[in-house]
Structure formats: C-alpha cells, structure tokens
Amino acid sequence: MTEPRALAALRSDDPALVARAEAWLWRTWCHAGVEAIDELMRRGVAAMERGELGPAETLFAEMIGRAPDFAEGWNKRATVRYLREDYAGSIDDCREVLGRKPHHFGALAGQGLCHMARGEFDEAAELFRRALEVHPRLAAVRRNLRAAISEMVRYN
C-alpha cells in the first residue's frame, strides 16, 4: 500500500478496507525508519501511556530536534501539549504536522479539539470538516463537528 492509496481507501464504503488503511497509515506515520528516532518514539509513547507528560514532551522535543521532518514527532508532542492544556503549543505543533502531512487526520482533529477548548468554534469546525474530508468515518470527529456548530449557533 502507498500513502495516496491508503488515503483514498479511507473514503471507501468497505469498513474493513477503511480499517486496514487507517492502521497502515498510523504504522507508517509512527515509524521513522531510523532506529534512534524510533526508540525515542517508543519511549515517548510509553511515558505518555504512564501519564508522565513532562518526560514524554521532552522525548518528543528531542525527536523533533533530531528529525524535524518527521511529522509524527510533532504530532505526538502536540498530543502531549493538548493533554497538558497547552493549547497554543499544541496548535503550533499541529501546524507543523500539517505542513509536512496535509492529510494527517489526527492532527486536523487534534487541532480542532484545541480550538474547541479555547472557545474558537469556527476554527474548530473548519478543522473537523477538513479531517472528515480525509477520513469520513471518524465518528468522534463528526460528533465534535456537531458540537462546534452547536456552540457557534449558541454564541452568534
């Protein structure tokens, strides 16, 4: 499979094909192919899973410093920053991801969540729409889009 084929498969009517394509994309995105960087990824994800967000952020920052073109380093740090409620930092990192991988539905959705948390519902809705254009079967993103639109209506 190639990334363009996997991205196209996300829009398929075949749920099994969509699931395989999504899993393939995540495996590919999370693998730098350089052992030292992949080791930082493993250690950072393990720290995140243990709830050790400070050390995880440090590991992902080191990964970014050593491999700035590796989009998933930015994406993982964006996730940690979101969990730490550093929404501005997470948005900045999501923008870095999207500059490298414009169809990264995880970064699109994650940046949308940051804007939701900041009460920026128009921005959130736009990012959720973009994520759904890439991966229409993301039910949580569809719910988040409805919530963002509801908030926009409420405040306008």
Secondary structure, DSSP 8 states (H G I E B T S, - for coil): --HHHHHHHTT-S-HHHHHHHHHHHHHHHT--S-HHHHHHHHHHHHHHHTT-HHHHHHHHHHHHHH-TT-HHHHHHHHHHHHHTT-HHHHHHHHHHHHHH-TT-HHHHHHHHHHHHHTT-HHHHHHHHHHHHHH-TT-HHHHHHHHHHHHHHHHH-
